C-alpha cells in the first residue's frame, strides 16, 4: 500500500472514530449501487473490518430505470460480493412507476425505496448499522441545493455523519477525486450510471454546472461548503439539546394534546420558540398510547402562523395540515392531533409506508413496507396485499366498526366483520383490539386474521404491501 492509499484509509478511520460510527461486533449493511463511491466503500470496509471488529453485509436495489443496464449493474454487484464473500441482499423495483403512482420525484421515490429496503433487511437479519458512500462532494452539493431552495440552520447541516436510525457516512471526509485515486491504485472495478450526467436532475446540474462556475470565485468551494455544514452542526446540536431540556420543563401534556403557557412562551427568543414548536409536533406522535414512528414536518410559514396566534391573543384555530391543528385559548397554545385519534378505546392511524406503529393498549406494533413483484415468503406474523390499486388511496389502521364488511369472494361479496369474528370464535373483549387495515370506504384486511379476496396477491401483481405485526 502506497502513502496515498494509506492516508485515504486513515481519513476514513478518523471519520469513523471521531463520530463513533461503529462499535465492536456491530453488524453493518453497506448500500452498494455498483458505482465508484459504493464499490470503494465496500472494499475499504472489507479491508478494515478486522481492525474495526465489525461484520459486514451488502444491499443492492435495482431501480429498473435503465432496462438491461440496471440488470447488468445488479449482476456486477452480485459477482463482486461473491468474489469477496460478502452476503448480498437484493431487491428489484420499478422506481419510475413508483414515482408516477405516488406523485413524487424520481429521486425521492428512489431514495424512499432504498431506505425502506435497508430498513427491512436490518430488521430481518438483526443488522444495526447502515453505511452509505456519501462523500464530501455530495455534502457540498446537498448544502448548495438547500441554499437554492431556501433553508434554515438545520438544512445547512447537510448530510449527517451519523443518523439516529443507525445510518452512517464514513466517506464524508473524502472528495470524489480521492475516491477515484484509491480505486485506480487498487484496481477496484465499478459501473457508471449515465443518468448521473442528465442535467434534468437538480443534483447533476449543481454538480456539473453550478459548482464548476463557483470555482472561478473560490477554487476550494467543495471544502468551504463541507466546512460550513461541519461548523454549523455542533451549534445546531447544542440548540436542539437545550430546547429539548427546556421543553421538558415548560410543556403541559395530557392524553390528547401538548400545550405551552403563552405568556412564558413569549419570553423566549424566536429561535427557541421555533425549536419548541418542532419538538411539540414530534411529541404529538407519542403522547398517546398510540406511538407512531414518523416525523410530521411543517414549513417555516406554517410555524410563523402558529407563533402569530400567540401574539394575537384571541381564541383561534389553525389547521396546519391534515394531521395536525393548533389552537390558542385562555393563555395556552395547544397542539391537537388528528393523525392519531383515541376516544373510548378507539384508534385510527393514517399509514405512511416504512413506519412502525406502536399501539400499546392493544399490545401490538405494526410495520408497513413496499415490495416489488419478486416472490416473498411471509413469516407467521406477516401478510402481503396487492398494492397496485392502492397507490392513490389513503390507507388507515383502526378498530373495526359496526357496519364494516370484508370481501370473502373476488366479486366483492362477503359478510360483516362482527359476524365474521363471531364465526371465528374470537372473544368479544378481543374483537375491538384487532386492527383493521382499510381505505376510507373499504376493508383491505383484518390484521392477523383475514385478507380481503379483492386484495390478495396474484401473478399479475407488480407492487405488494408487506404488513408485519408483533406483540410489544
C-alpha positions as a Python dict, from the first residue, in 0.01 Angstrom:
ca = {
    (1, 'X'): (0, 0, 0),
    (2, 'X'): (146, 336, -102),
    (3, 'X'): (131, 652, 106),
    (4, 'X'): (-175, 798, -70),
    (5, 'X'): (-379, 482, -15),
    (6, 'X'): (-270, 468, 349),
    (7, 'X'): (-370, 832, 404),
    (8, 'X'): (-714, 775, 250),
    (9, 'X'): (-780, 474, 474),
    (10, 'X'): (-656, 673, 774),
    (11, 'X'): (-900, 953, 684),
    (12, 'X'): (-1185, 703, 682),
    (13, 'X'): (-1074, 555, 1016),
    (14, 'X'): (-1051, 906, 1164),
    (15, 'X'): (-1405, 989, 1050),
    (16, 'X'): (-1536, 660, 1190),
    (17, 'X'): (-1365, 718, 1526),
    (18, 'X'): (-1447, 1089, 1552),
    (19, 'X'): (-1818, 1028, 1504),
    (20, 'X'): (-1820, 690, 1684),
    (21, 'X'): (-1985, 524, 1389),
    (22, 'X'): (-1909, 166, 1484),
    (23, 'X'): (-1871, -36, 1800),
    (24, 'X'): (-1723, -380, 1846),
    (25, 'X'): (-1946, -656, 1700),
    (26, 'X'): (-2165, -414, 1502),
    (27, 'X'): (-2340, -572, 1205),
    (28, 'X'): (-2309, -326, 918),
    (29, 'X'): (-2514, -318, 597),
    (30, 'X'): (-2336, -138, 309),
    (31, 'X'): (-2557, 18, 42),
    (32, 'X'): (-2392, -87, -286),
    (33, 'X'): (-2514, 54, -617),
    (34, 'X'): (-2209, -65, -812),
    (35, 'X'): (-2090, 292, -869),
    (36, 'X'): (-1742, 412, -781),
    (37, 'X'): (-1830, 552, -437),
    (38, 'X'): (-2012, 246, -305),
    (39, 'X'): (-1760, -1, -450),
    (40, 'X'): (-1478, 193, -285),
    (41, 'X'): (-1667, 191, 47),
    (42, 'X'): (-1725, -184, 16),
    (43, 'X'): (-1355, -254, -42),
    (44, 'X'): (-1230, -20, 232),
    (45, 'X'): (-1467, -164, 492),
    (46, 'X'): (-1365, -515, 386),
    (47, 'X'): (-1001, -420, 449),
    (48, 'X'): (-1088, -254, 783),
    (49, 'X'): (-1345, -498, 921),
    (50, 'X'): (-1095, -695, 1131),
    (51, 'X'): (-947, -379, 1276),
    (52, 'X'): (-1291, -232, 1347),
    (53, 'X'): (-1421, -570, 1472),
    (54, 'X'): (-1740, -546, 1268),
    (55, 'X'): (-1934, -787, 1048),
    (56, 'X'): (-2036, -654, 707),
    (57, 'X'): (-2319, -726, 462),
    (58, 'X'): (-2426, -555, 141),
    (59, 'X'): (-2760, -448, -10),
    (60, 'X'): (-2839, -361, -371),
    (61, 'X'): (-3167, -220, -503),
    (62, 'X'): (-3225, -247, -878),
    (63, 'X'): (-3429, 63, -971),
    (64, 'X'): (-3526, -75, -1316),
    (65, 'X'): (-3461, 267, -1471),
    (66, 'X'): (-3217, 167, -1745),
    (67, 'X'): (-3360, -167, -1860),
    (68, 'X'): (-3075, -407, -1941),
    (69, 'X'): (-2809, -177, -1792),
    (70, 'X'): (-2976, -191, -1450),
    (71, 'X'): (-2970, -570, -1461),
    (72, 'X'): (-2605, -565, -1570),
    (73, 'X'): (-2522, -342, -1272),
    (74, 'X'): (-2700, -586, -1040),
    (75, 'X'): (-2507, -880, -1184),
    (76, 'X'): (-2183, -688, -1141),
    (77, 'X'): (-2257, -620, -772),
    (78, 'X'): (-2356, -982, -720),
    (79, 'X'): (-2028, -1104, -874),
    (80, 'X'): (-1818, -862, -669),
    (81, 'X'): (-1987, -963, -343),
    (82, 'X'): (-1944, -1332, -426),
    (83, 'X'): (-1578, -1273, -505),
    (84, 'X'): (-1527, -1103, -169),
    (85, 'X'): (-1751, -1349, 21),
    (86, 'X'): (-1990, -1075, 133),
    (87, 'X'): (-2357, -1165, 174),
    (88, 'X'): (-2570, -958, -64),
    (89, 'X'): (-2936, -870, -14),
    (90, 'X'): (-3106, -786, -343),
    (91, 'X'): (-3438, -636, -450),
    (92, 'X'): (-3573, -513, -783),
    (93, 'X'): (-3843, -247, -803),
    (94, 'X'): (-3983, -22, -1076),
    (95, 'X'): (-3893, 319, -933),
    (96, 'X'): (-4036, 510, -1232),
    (97, 'X'): (-4377, 354, -1179),
    (98, 'X'): (-4348, 412, -804),
    (99, 'X'): (-4268, 779, -872),
    (100, 'X'): (-4565, 821, -1106),
    (101, 'X'): (-4811, 647, -878),
    (102, 'X'): (-4704, 829, -563),
    (103, 'X'): (-4662, 1162, -749),
    (104, 'X'): (-4315, 1232, -613),
    (105, 'X'): (-3989, 1294, -797),
    (106, 'X'): (-3787, 1006, -937),
    (107, 'X'): (-3501, 1090, -696),
    (108, 'X'): (-3732, 1093, -393),
    (109, 'X'): (-3902, 769, -499),
    (110, 'X'): (-3562, 601, -536),
    (111, 'X'): (-3444, 728, -200),
    (112, 'X'): (-3760, 609, -23),
    (113, 'X'): (-3741, 269, -191),
    (114, 'X'): (-3374, 227, -93),
    (115, 'X'): (-3411, 320, 272),
    (116, 'X'): (-3730, 117, 307),
    (117, 'X'): (-3535, -181, 168),
    (118, 'X'): (-3241, -119, 402),
    (119, 'X'): (-3478, -93, 699),
    (120, 'X'): (-3646, -421, 607),
    (121, 'X'): (-3315, -605, 573),
    (122, 'X'): (-3184, -468, 903),
    (123, 'X'): (-3498, -575, 1086),
    (124, 'X'): (-3499, -927, 942),
    (125, 'X'): (-3133, -1002, 996),
    (126, 'X'): (-3061, -813, 1317),
    (127, 'X'): (-2829, -561, 1148),
    (128, 'X'): (-2782, -244, 1350),
    (129, 'X'): (-2591, -7, 1117),
    (130, 'X'): (-2626, 104, 754),
    (131, 'X'): (-2322, 257, 580),
    (132, 'X'): (-2370, 470, 269),
    (133, 'X'): (-2096, 615, 48),
    (134, 'X'): (-2191, 985, 52),
    (135, 'X'): (-1871, 1188, 17),
    (136, 'X'): (-1752, 1544, 67),
    (137, 'X'): (-1864, 1646, -283),
    (138, 'X'): (-2213, 1506, -218),
    (139, 'X'): (-2217, 1710, 101),
    (140, 'X'): (-2125, 2031, -83),
    (141, 'X'): (-2392, 1966, -347),
    (142, 'X'): (-2656, 1898, -81),
    (143, 'X'): (-2579, 2219, 110),
    (144, 'X'): (-2587, 2424, -210),
    (145, 'X'): (-2915, 2265, -322),
    (146, 'X'): (-3073, 2350, 12),
    (147, 'X'): (-2949, 2708, -7),
    (148, 'X'): (-3102, 2737, -355),
    (149, 'X'): (-3437, 2607, -228),
    (150, 'X'): (-3420, 2811, 93),
    (151, 'X'): (-3327, 2653, 425),
    (152, 'X'): (-3256, 2721, 790),
    (153, 'X'): (-2968, 2614, 1010),
    (154, 'X'): (-3092, 2252, 1021),
    (155, 'X'): (-3075, 2234, 643),
    (156, 'X'): (-2721, 2372, 636),
    (157, 'X'): (-2605, 2072, 838),
    (158, 'X'): (-2649, 1882, 511),
    (159, 'X'): (-2586, 1508, 514),
    (160, 'X'): (-2537, 1392, 873),
    (161, 'X'): (-2234, 1182, 959),
    (162, 'X'): (-2449, 971, 1192),
    (163, 'X'): (-2826, 948, 1198),
    (164, 'X'): (-3034, 836, 1494),
    (165, 'X'): (-3163, 539, 1296),
    (166, 'X'): (-2813, 391, 1260),
    (167, 'X'): (-2724, 524, 912),
    (168, 'X'): (-2356, 631, 898),
    (169, 'X'): (-2144, 802, 628),
    (170, 'X'): (-1773, 708, 663),
    (171, 'X'): (-1677, 887, 337),
    (172, 'X'): (-1792, 1240, 423),
    (173, 'X'): (-1427, 1334, 480),
    (174, 'X'): (-1321, 1222, 130),
    (175, 'X'): (-1353, 1403, -202),
    (176, 'X'): (-1459, 1230, -522),
    (177, 'X'): (-1104, 1267, -657),
    (178, 'X'): (-961, 1084, -355),
    (179, 'X'): (-1209, 802, -409),
    (180, 'X'): (-1119, 782, -780),
    (181, 'X'): (-748, 773, -694),
    (182, 'X'): (-797, 493, -440),
    (183, 'X'): (-999, 285, -688),
    (184, 'X'): (-743, 332, -965),
    (185, 'X'): (-450, 236, -741),
    (186, 'X'): (-630, -73, -608),
    (187, 'X'): (-787, -185, -936),
    (188, 'X'): (-1136, -159, -792),
    (189, 'X'): (-1391, -208, -1067),
    (190, 'X'): (-1721, -21, -1079),
    (191, 'X'): (-2007, 64, -1315),
    (192, 'X'): (-2106, 408, -1443),
    (193, 'X'): (-2464, 528, -1448),
    (194, 'X'): (-2537, 755, -1747),
    (195, 'X'): (-2823, 919, -1558),
    (196, 'X'): (-2560, 1087, -1338),
    (197, 'X'): (-2490, 1312, -1640),
    (198, 'X'): (-2854, 1402, -1701),
    (199, 'X'): (-2882, 1774, -1626),
    (200, 'X'): (-3259, 1749, -1583),
    (201, 'X'): (-3186, 1629, -1230),
    (202, 'X'): (-3107, 1919, -994),
    (203, 'X'): (-2814, 1743, -826),
    (204, 'X'): (-2649, 1672, -1161),
    (205, 'X'): (-2698, 2032, -1271),
    (206, 'X'): (-2543, 2158, -945),
    (207, 'X'): (-2254, 1910, -980),
    (208, 'X'): (-2169, 1969, -1344),
    (209, 'X'): (-2269, 2334, -1395),
    (210, 'X'): (-2310, 2536, -1076),
    (211, 'X'): (-2016, 2415, -868),
    (212, 'X'): (-1765, 2447, -1156),
    (213, 'X'): (-1882, 2808, -1208),
    (214, 'X'): (-1832, 2880, -834),
    (215, 'X'): (-1475, 2754, -856),
    (216, 'X'): (-1391, 3069, -1053),
    (217, 'X'): (-1456, 3264, -732),
    (218, 'X'): (-1341, 3002, -482),
    (219, 'X'): (-1130, 2711, -610),
    (220, 'X'): (-1193, 2536, -275),
    (221, 'X'): (-1573, 2566, -290),
    (222, 'X'): (-1622, 2194, -212),
    (223, 'X'): (-1412, 2224, 104),
    (224, 'X'): (-1582, 2551, 201),
    (225, 'X'): (-1936, 2416, 170),
    (226, 'X'): (-1839, 2096, 350),
    (227, 'X'): (-1682, 2301, 631),
    (228, 'X'): (-1995, 2517, 650),
    (229, 'X'): (-2200, 2203, 723),
    (230, 'X'): (-1941, 2070, 967),
    (231, 'X'): (-1907, 2403, 1153),
    (232, 'X'): (-2277, 2465, 1197),
    (233, 'X'): (-2358, 2108, 1309),
    (234, 'X'): (-2236, 2149, 1674),
    (235, 'X'): (-2435, 2473, 1712),
    (236, 'X'): (-2749, 2310, 1579),
    (237, 'X'): (-2690, 2011, 1806),
    (238, 'X'): (-2648, 2241, 2109),
    (239, 'X'): (-2968, 2434, 2030),
    (240, 'X'): (-3159, 2111, 1983),
    (241, 'X'): (-3038, 1966, 2314),
    (242, 'X'): (-3105, 2292, 2502),
    (243, 'X'): (-3453, 2319, 2350),
    (244, 'X'): (-3535, 1959, 2440),
    (245, 'X'): (-3435, 2019, 2804),
    (246, 'X'): (-3640, 2341, 2816),
    (247, 'X'): (-3936, 2170, 2653),
    (248, 'X'): (-3949, 1909, 2929),
    (249, 'X'): (-3964, 2188, 3188),
    (250, 'X'): (-4237, 2407, 3036),
    (251, 'X'): (-4466, 2184, 2830),
    (252, 'X'): (-4810, 2089, 2955),
    (253, 'X'): (-4932, 1750, 2836),
    (254, 'X'): (-5240, 1533, 2860),
    (255, 'X'): (-5366, 1230, 2670),
    (256, 'X'): (-5476, 1429, 2367),
    (257, 'X'): (-5257, 1737, 2339),
    (258, 'X'): (-4942, 1928, 2424),
    (259, 'X'): (-4960, 2293, 2523),
    (260, 'X'): (-4742, 2593, 2609),
    (261, 'X'): (-4824, 2874, 2853),
    (262, 'X'): (-4836, 3166, 2610),
    (263, 'X'): (-4702, 3446, 2839),
    (264, 'X'): (-4399, 3228, 2928),
    (265, 'X'): (-4352, 3125, 2565),
    (266, 'X'): (-4335, 3491, 2460),
    (267, 'X'): (-4030, 3548, 2683),
    (268, 'X'): (-3820, 3310, 2471),
    (269, 'X'): (-3620, 3404, 2163),
    (270, 'X'): (-3785, 3329, 1832),
    (271, 'X'): (-3519, 3069, 1754),
    (272, 'X'): (-3608, 2871, 2066),
    (273, 'X'): (-3982, 2918, 2003),
    (274, 'X'): (-3942, 2755, 1662),
    (275, 'X'): (-3743, 2468, 1809),
    (276, 'X'): (-4007, 2409, 2079),
    (277, 'X'): (-4288, 2403, 1823),
    (278, 'X'): (-4100, 2143, 1620),
    (279, 'X'): (-4047, 1930, 1931),
    (280, 'X'): (-4416, 1964, 2021),
    (281, 'X'): (-4519, 1846, 1676),
    (282, 'X'): (-4294, 1541, 1710),
    (283, 'X'): (-4423, 1482, 2063),
    (284, 'X'): (-4782, 1469, 1935),
    (285, 'X'): (-4696, 1127, 1798),
    (286, 'X'): (-4605, 974, 2133),
    (287, 'X'): (-4824, 1141, 2395),
    (288, 'X'): (-5098, 887, 2332),
    (289, 'X'): (-5073, 515, 2392),
    (290, 'X'): (-5059, 502, 2014),
    (291, 'X'): (-4699, 577, 1912),
    (292, 'X'): (-4608, 648, 1553),
    (293, 'X'): (-4250, 647, 1423),
    (294, 'X'): (-4285, 925, 1170),
    (295, 'X'): (-4181, 1290, 1169),
    (296, 'X'): (-4453, 1542, 1085),
    (297, 'X'): (-4280, 1827, 906),
    (298, 'X'): (-4407, 2186, 888),
    (299, 'X'): (-4262, 2466, 678),
    (300, 'X'): (-4146, 2800, 817),
    (301, 'X'): (-4461, 2982, 701),
    (302, 'X'): (-4682, 2743, 898),
    (303, 'X'): (-4464, 2780, 1208),
    (304, 'X'): (-4481, 3160, 1179),
    (305, 'X'): (-4861, 3143, 1168),
    (306, 'X'): (-4861, 2936, 1488),
    (307, 'X'): (-4642, 3193, 1665),
    (308, 'X'): (-4866, 3476, 1537),
    (309, 'X'): (-5163, 3311, 1710),
    (310, 'X'): (-4990, 3363, 2046),
    (311, 'X'): (-4929, 3732, 1990),
    (312, 'X'): (-5281, 3800, 1859),
    (313, 'X'): (-5416, 3674, 2194),
    (314, 'X'): (-5759, 3571, 2073),
    (315, 'X'): (-5930, 3234, 2063),
    (316, 'X'): (-5836, 3085, 1729),
    (317, 'X'): (-5765, 2761, 1546),
    (318, 'X'): (-5524, 2685, 1263),
    (319, 'X'): (-5545, 2368, 1057),
    (320, 'X'): (-5183, 2343, 957),
    (321, 'X'): (-5203, 2003, 789),
    (322, 'X'): (-5435, 1706, 755),
    (323, 'X'): (-5254, 1555, 1051),
    (324, 'X'): (-5237, 1847, 1292),
    (325, 'X'): (-5412, 2159, 1417),
    (326, 'X'): (-5310, 2430, 1661),
    (327, 'X'): (-5544, 2622, 1891),
    (328, 'X'): (-5497, 2926, 2111),
    (329, 'X'): (-5731, 2973, 2406),
    (330, 'X'): (-5710, 3112, 2758),
    (331, 'X'): (-5335, 3186, 2761),
    (332, 'X'): (-5241, 2846, 2618),
    (333, 'X'): (-5125, 2733, 2276),
    (334, 'X'): (-5247, 2377, 2216),
    (335, 'X'): (-5143, 2123, 1953),
    (336, 'X'): (-5417, 1872, 1882),
    (337, 'X'): (-5362, 1575, 1655),
    (338, 'X'): (-5599, 1426, 1402),
    (339, 'X'): (-5318, 1199, 1282),
    (340, 'X'): (-5394, 974, 1577),
    (341, 'X'): (-5739, 975, 1734),
    (342, 'X'): (-5813, 785, 2052),
    (343, 'X'): (-6156, 801, 2205),
    (344, 'X'): (-6344, 541, 2408),
    (345, 'X'): (-6090, 276, 2319),
    (346, 'X'): (-6100, 375, 1952),
    (347, 'X'): (-5790, 429, 1741),
    (348, 'X'): (-5724, 549, 1386),
    (349, 'X'): (-5390, 593, 1211),
    (350, 'X'): (-5310, 728, 867),
    (351, 'X'): (-5046, 493, 726),
    (352, 'X'): (-4704, 603, 600),
    (353, 'X'): (-4501, 329, 431),
    (354, 'X'): (-4176, 237, 606),
    (355, 'X'): (-4305, 337, 950),
    (356, 'X'): (-4372, 125, 1258),
    (357, 'X'): (-4690, 192, 1457),
    (358, 'X'): (-4693, 106, 1827),
    (359, 'X'): (-5042, 52, 1971),
    (360, 'X'): (-4977, -3, 2338),
    (361, 'X'): (-5332, -52, 2458),
    (362, 'X'): (-5381, -350, 2226),
    (363, 'X'): (-5023, -468, 2277),
    (364, 'X'): (-4924, -467, 1909),
    (365, 'X'): (-4678, -298, 1679),
    (366, 'X'): (-4742, -294, 1305),
    (367, 'X'): (-4487, -225, 1029),
    (368, 'X'): (-4556, -145, 662),
    (369, 'X'): (-4315, -159, 368),
    (370, 'X'): (-4338, -178, -11),
    (371, 'X'): (-4219, -479, -211),
    (372, 'X'): (-4179, -528, -583),
    (373, 'X'): (-4302, -824, -787),
    (374, 'X'): (-4040, -1067, -655),
    (375, 'X'): (-4158, -1373, -465),
    (376, 'X'): (-4178, -1324, -89),
    (377, 'X'): (-4232, -1593, 172),
    (378, 'X'): (-4431, -1450, 462),
    (379, 'X'): (-4347, -1541, 817),
    (380, 'X'): (-4620, -1640, 1060),
    (381, 'X'): (-4663, -1277, 1174),
    (382, 'X'): (-4664, -1126, 822),
    (383, 'X'): (-4901, -1095, 529),
    (384, 'X'): (-4894, -919, 194),
    (385, 'X'): (-5166, -749, -9),
    (386, 'X'): (-5187, -630, -368),
    (387, 'X'): (-5083, -265, -367),
    (388, 'X'): (-5131, -189, -739),
    (389, 'X'): (-5474, -33, -694),
    (390, 'X'): (-5389, 140, -364),
    (391, 'X'): (-5124, 397, -469),
    (392, 'X'): (-5362, 693, -480),
    (393, 'X'): (-5572, 585, -186),
    (394, 'X'): (-5539, 683, 178),
    (395, 'X'): (-5461, 381, 399),
    (396, 'X'): (-5566, 360, 763),
    (397, 'X'): (-5533, 129, 1059),
    (398, 'X'): (-5823, 133, 1307),
    (399, 'X'): (-6071, -69, 1514),
    (400, 'X'): (-6349, -241, 1323),
    (401, 'X'): (-6678, -52, 1310),
    (402, 'X'): (-7037, -167, 1327),
    (403, 'X'): (-7106, -182, 953),
    (404, 'X'): (-6760, -291, 833),
    (405, 'X'): (-6764, -576, 582),
    (406, 'X'): (-6484, -790, 443),
    (407, 'X'): (-6494, -940, 95),
    (408, 'X'): (-6468, -1318, 105),
    (409, 'X'): (-6504, -1363, -271),
    (410, 'X'): (-6347, -1198, -576),
    (411, 'X'): (-6682, -1044, -675),
    (412, 'X'): (-6671, -839, -355),
    (413, 'X'): (-6943, -1025, -163),
    (414, 'X'): (-6871, -1112, 196),
    (415, 'X'): (-7001, -1056, 548),
    (416, 'X'): (-6990, -808, 833),
    (417, 'X'): (-6669, -821, 1028),
    (418, 'X'): (-6857, -854, 1358),
    (419, 'X'): (-7029, -1169, 1227),
    (420, 'X'): (-6704, -1297, 1073),
    (421, 'X'): (-6519, -1263, 1407),
    (422, 'X'): (-6803, -1436, 1592),
    (423, 'X'): (-6785, -1723, 1343),
    (424, 'X'): (-6410, -1737, 1409),
    (425, 'X'): (-6497, -1775, 1780),
    (426, 'X'): (-6295, -1466, 1874),
    (427, 'X'): (-6398, -1340, 2217),
    (428, 'X'): (-6595, -1018, 2233),
    (429, 'X'): (-6332, -849, 2452),
    (430, 'X'): (-6064, -926, 2191),
    (431, 'X'): (-6255, -811, 1881),
    (432, 'X'): (-6204, -437, 1934),
    (433, 'X'): (-5832, -499, 1976),
    (434, 'X'): (-5787, -642, 1626),
    (435, 'X'): (-5657, -376, 1386),
    (436, 'X'): (-5837, -328, 1055),
    (437, 'X'): (-5633, -218, 751),
    (438, 'X'): (-5861, -18, 525),
    (439, 'X'): (-5914, 270, 286),
    (440, 'X'): (-6173, 537, 361),
    (441, 'X'): (-6453, 311, 239),
    (442, 'X'): (-6321, -44, 203),
    (443, 'X'): (-6163, -307, 430),
    (444, 'X'): (-5835, -450, 297),
    (445, 'X'): (-5757, -690, 579),
    (446, 'X'): (-5835, -791, 935),
    (447, 'X'): (-5478, -788, 1060),
    (448, 'X'): (-5361, -1135, 1152),
    (449, 'X'): (-5699, -1291, 1067),
    (450, 'X'): (-5808, -1250, 703),
    (451, 'X'): (-5720, -1062, 383),
    (452, 'X'): (-5999, -936, 158),
    (453, 'X'): (-6022, -1157, -152),
    (454, 'X'): (-6016, -839, -362),
    (455, 'X'): (-5666, -752, -235),
    (456, 'X'): (-5498, -1090, -241),
    (457, 'X'): (-5176, -1102, -441),
    (458, 'X'): (-5192, -1253, -791),
    (459, 'X'): (-4936, -1343, -1057),
    (460, 'X'): (-5002, -1002, -1216),
    (461, 'X'): (-4923, -802, -901),
    (462, 'X'): (-4641, -551, -957),
    (463, 'X'): (-4627, -394, -611),
    (464, 'X'): (-4707, -560, -280),
    (465, 'X'): (-4762, -411, 64),
    (466, 'X'): (-4596, -613, 340),
    (467, 'X'): (-4756, -588, 685),
    (468, 'X'): (-4575, -726, 987),
    (469, 'X'): (-4747, -737, 1327),
    (470, 'X'): (-4597, -835, 1660),
    (471, 'X'): (-4666, -821, 2028),
    (472, 'X'): (-4497, -533, 2205),
}
